[in-house]
Amino acid sequence: MGCQYYSPSENGADSFTVAMPRLTVGRGTLREVGERAQGLGLRRVALFTDALLASGPLVAAVLESLTRAGIDTATFSDIRVEPDDESVERGATFLRDASIDGIVSVGGGSVMDTAKAALVLLCHGGNIGEYFAPPIGQGKPIPGPLLPHIACPTTSGTGSECTSISVLRLNELNTKFVIASPHMLPTVAIVDPQCCDSLPANVVASTGFDLCCHALECYTAKAYTQQAKVAAANARQYIQGANPFSEMVAREAMDIVGNYLVRGVNDASDTEARDQLMWGATLAGIAFGNSGTHLPHAMSYGVTHLMRNIVTEGYAIASPFVPHGISVVVNAPAIFRYTAEATPERHLEGATCLLADTQGATPADAGEVLANRMVELMKATHMPNGLTAIGFKAEHVADLAASSIRQGRAIANAPRESNRVDLENMYSNALQYW
């Protein structure tokens, strides 16, 4: 259990909580959605999806399953990739008018996160900005349960089907922030790997690196015993720092990345690899849903805030757009070189899980070994060569750091403290890797 890593600290937490939805994994399991909804006592559900999926076979399979189970359905597909507060408000308005008793989401993280946040507004009112932590929002707690939510991911990266968070762009600030509450955890997750059979290689790579960084960040996060103790059991967030459970699950997810990421990206017919990546994404979602991410995700929000005049192969989305997984991984090697100084053994273990050559490596080499392995994986999957490959230059570094320093929760979850100057240095080191 890595007991030494979780040594008690003065005023630190002395317990942790594990939570996840009722989870079903397997090819063809989308056909079970109707029965799951029926088992929850649902009679009419809202089906949240995006415009690209709405007329496709995956949504058709779910609708058929719901109809077969005698469940009425209202479909909402007006969802923005990288959802914002306006798209959440549209979703909440739809739910208020639809007279539903549950929700089914079919899509990537944008769809599932929109569904979670829209349910908050349906059940508890207000505007979504109130629920973000200060100084961005008012820190209004979500006071109670939401309606049942069956989450069905269609990409192998986000893990949102197993988390109690929603990542949304606040248009006033043009930046993404996180809402978190145990009440936002989906009730049921249906993970059907055949959803990924037709994904373009670049989408598999991007989502795969989101999975990779979720797992690495969980594994290297500050221990839960170093986090503040909560005053009441029901006030404990699941974003609580590294713990023995998240460590165990994250290791398995990293092993999957090491063995299957390159295969799954470079050979669409390799169903074993793509099935494993789908399972790995869910595992990583369970891991970070019970621990939280840190600097790679915090610094990714600076990238998506300031991106300009860029489109990405495999995504039919207008400029400017950098997929979430790419915005995370372009900074990751530089970040892990920095954070390894705090917990070198865990960084070296992470590198081992990713199948890095660690022969003769010492803890002092951990950051370099892990970073070099991530760069190898980026090259092998045709990822951008650092920030310069997605349009950033040295002159943008200070603005990137100024944007990301607002991500206080994720920054505080890192194993090594960092200030704005430290972020600038990491961004500078992420401009180019090869």
N, C-alpha and C positions, 0 to 999 in steps of 0.2 A: 504493500500500500504506500510505499514511499514515505514511511512514518516520519522520518527526519524532516522532510520538506514541510510537513504539517505540524511542526512543533508549536505548542501553545505560545501565545504572545500576550503581553499585558493589555487588557481591554479588548483583545481580539476575539473573534467568533470562536465558539467551542463546539459548534455543530453545523451541519449542512443538510439541505433538503434535496431530494431527487424527485423529479416529476417528468412525466412524459405522457403522450396520448396513448390510447389503446391502438396498437400498431399492427397493421397487416402488410406483409411484404411478399410479392410474388408476381410472376407474369400472369396477366389476365385478371388481376384483382380489381380493376375498375368495375367489373361486372358485379362486384359485391356491394357497391355503394348503396344501392336501393335497399338491400337487406339491412345494412348497417343503419340507415336512416329509419327504417321501419322499427328496428330494435330500440332506437332512441325515442320511439313514440311520435315521430314527426309525421305531419300530414301534408304540409306545404313548405317547400324550401326555396330559397333564392340560390341560384347557381351563378357564382362569380367566375368569370373567365376573361380572356382578352379577345380582341377583335380577330387576331390571327387564328386562334384556336376555336372560336365560336362555331364555325361551320365545318370543322374538321372531325376526324374519326374518334378522337379521344373524348371530346364533349358528347358526340353522338352516342358513344358507348355508355357514358354516365347517364345521359337522359333516358336511354332505353332501359337501363337498370332501374332508375327511379320510377319510370312509368310502369314497369313490370311489377314493382312493389306497391303500386297504387298511390304513389306520392305525386302531388301536383307540384309543378316547377315554374318559377319565374326566372328568366335569365338576364343577367346584367353583364355587359361586355365593354362598357365605356371606361376601361381601365388604362391608365397611363403606365407605360414601362418606366421604372423608377418613379413610383407613385408620389403624389404630392397632396397637400391639404385640400386642394380643390377637388381632386378625384375622389378622395375619401368622403367629402361632403356630398358629392353626387351619389356615391354608393349608399350613404346613409339615407338620403332622400328617397332613393329607390326602395330601400328596405322598409321605410315608414309607409310607403304607398302599397307595398306588395302583400302585407298581412301574412307574414311567414312565421313559422315557429322554429326555424333552423336554417343553416346555411351550408352549402357545399362549394368549395373552391377547387377549381381545376386549372392549374397553370404553374408558372414559376413564382419566385418570391414576391414579385410585384402584385400578383393576383392574391396570394395568401395574405400578404401584409395589408392590402387594401381591405380585404374581408374582415380581418381582425379589428382594424381601426373603425371601419364602418359599424361593426357590431357594438363597439364601445359607445358611439354616438347614438345608435338606436336604443340601447338599453339604459344609458345613463345621461344622455343629453350633453349640452355644452358645445363648445367648439374644440377641435382636435388640439389646437395649440395649448389649451389649458393643461393638457395631460403630460406635456414635456417637462422635464426637470428644469429648475432654475439654472442659469438666468435666462434660458431660452423661453420657458413657459412658466406656469404657476405651480407646477408640481402637484396638480390636483390628483389625488389617488383615485383609481377606479374602484368604486365602493363595493362591488359585488359581482356575482356571476354574469356571464353573457349567455346568449342562446347557444345551443349545441352547434358545433362547427366540425364538419368532415373535410379534412384538407387532403388534396390529391396532387402531389408535385409532378410536374412534367419535365423538369430538368434535374441534372445530377450535381447539384451544388449548394443550393440555398439552405436546405435543412429547415425552412420556416415551418414545415408541417409539425415540427417537434419543439418549437420555441415559444416563449411567452412574450415575444417582442414584435414590434412593427417598426420598420425603417421607412421614414417618410421625408420627402423634401418639403420644407417650409418655403413657400414662394416668396414671402417677404424678405427672407434672408438668402434665398437661392441655394440652400444648403440642406443636406440630409441630417436628421437627428433621429434618436431612438426613443420610442415609448415602450415601457416595460411594466408588466403586471402579471402575476400568476393567473389572473382571470382570463388573460388573452391566449392561454395555451389551448390549441384545438382539442376537441373531445376525442376525435378519431383521426388517425392518419392512414391513408391507403396509398402504398408505394408500389407502383406497377412499373417495373423496369422497361417494359416494351414501349413506354412513352418516349424513351431516348433513342430508339432504333433509327429514326430518320433525322436526328439532330445533325447539323453541319459540324465539321471537325472543330472549327474555331469556337463554336458554342460549347462543345464538350470540353475543350481546353479551358475556356474562361470559367465555366462553372466548376470544373475540376480543380482549378487553383483556388476558387472560393472554398471548396471542401478542404483542400490542403491547408489553407491558412486558418480556417476555423479550427482544425484539429491541432495545428502547431501552436496557435495562440492559446487554446485551452490548456494544452500540456505545459506551456511555459508561463502561464499567467501567475500572478501573485497568489499565494496560497490563501484559502478561505480563512485560516487562522490569523492572517495578517490584515484581514478586513474588519471593519467595525462590528461589534456585536449588536444585534438588533434587540430592541426593547420588548418586542412581542412576537410570538411565533408566526402569527398570520401576517406580520409586516415584512417577513423575510422575502426578498426577491430571489429568483432562481439565478440571476446574474450575481454570483456570490464568490467568485474566485475559484482557482483550481482546487479540486478535492479528489479523494480516491476514486470516486465513481467516474467523474469526467475524465480523469487521467486514464483509466482503464479503457473507456470507450474511444477516446482520442487516439490512443496507441493503435487500436485496430483500424481506425480510419486512416491513419498515416501509413500503415502497412499496405492498405489497399491502394493508396496513391502511388507508393513506391513500386508496386507490382503491376498496376493496371492502367495508370493514367496515359502513358505514352501509347500503349496498345489501343486503348479505347479511342484516343484522338485520331490516330493514324490509320485505323482499319475499322470502317463502319460495320463490317460484317462480323467483327469479333464480339459476339453477343455476351460471351463470358466476361470480357473486360467491361463492357458497358453495364451489364447487370451488377457487377461488383462496384462500379463507380456509383451507381444509384444507391446501393446499400451503404457505401461509404459516406455518401452525402447525408443520408439519414442518421448514421452513427455520429457524424461530426455535428449535425444539428442537435442531437441529444446531448452531446458533450458541451457545446457552447451554450445551449439552452439552460444548462445547469452550472455554468461557470462564467461565461462572458468572454468576449474577445478583447484584444488590446490594440497596440499601436498600428499594425498593418490596416486594420479596419478604420481606426481613427484617422489615419493619414489618407486613406482612400477618399474620404469625404472632401478633403481639400482638392483632390484631383477632379472629382465630379462637380465641384462648385465652380472651378475656374477653367474647365475644359472649353476649347473654342475650335470651331471649324474642323471637326473630325467625325468620321463615320467608321464603323468597324465591320469587316467582312463577316458575313453570316447573319447579320442582324439588319432587318429591313426597317431601320429607324433613322429618322432625319438627324442631321448634324445639329448641335454637337451631341455626340453620344460615345461614351466609353463604357463597356459592360462592367458591371460591378466586380467580377472576378479579376479582370485585367487591372482595374483601378487599385485593387488590393495587392496583386502580386508584383506590380512594377516597383513598389517600394519595399517589398518584403525582404529581399536579400540584404539590403542596406540596414534595415531595422534589426534583423536577427544578428547581424554583426555587432550592433550596439547593445542589444539586450542580453547577449550571451555572457557578458561580463558579470551579470548578477546571478545567473543560474547556469553555469557552463555545463554541468552534468546533464541537465534536462535538455539543453540544446543539442548536446552530442547524442543523447538517446533519440531525439527527434530525427537527427540526421541518419542514424542507424536504421530507424523505421523506414525512412525514405530510400534506403539501400545505397547510402553514400559509402564511399571507401573510407572507413575510419581506422584502417590499420595503422598503428603507431601514433594515432592522434591522442593528444592529451586534452584535459579540460581547457587549457589555454588556447587550443586550436578550434574550440567548438564553434564559435561564430563563423570563422572562415570556412570550416568544413560544411556547415549547414547552408551557408549562403552559396557556396560553390555548387552544392547539389541542387539547390533551387534553380540556379542559373542553367545548369545542365538540363533540367526538366523543361525550363522555359524555351531553351534552344530546340529541344527535341519535339516540342509541340507548337513551334512557330509563334511564340508570344513576342510582343514588342520588347525591344532592347532598352528597357528603362523608360524614364519620363520623356526623354528627347524623342522617342519613337511615337509618342502620342501628342506631340506638339508643344512640350514645355522646354524652357531654356533656363540657364542659370539665373537670369534676371527675374524669373517667376518664383524662385525659391522662398523669398521672404513672404510673399503673399500666400503661398501654399501653407507655410507654417502658421501665419496669422489666422487663416481659415480653420485649420485643424486643431489649434490649441483650444478651441471651444468645446471639443469632444472630451469633456472632463471625465466622464464615467469610464470610458475605454482607456484613456491615458492612465488613469489611476489604477487600472487593473493590470498594467504591465509590471514585470518583475523588477524593472529598473526605472527610477524616476527620470522624468525628462521635462525640460522647459522649452520655451519657444526657440531658443538658440540651438538646443539639441535637435529639435525637429528640423530646423534649417539645415543642420549638418547632415541629418539622415536624408533629407530630400536632395541635397547636393550630391551625396554618394549614390543616389538612385538615378541620376541622370542617364547613365549608360553603364552597362556591365561588360560588354565584349566588343 
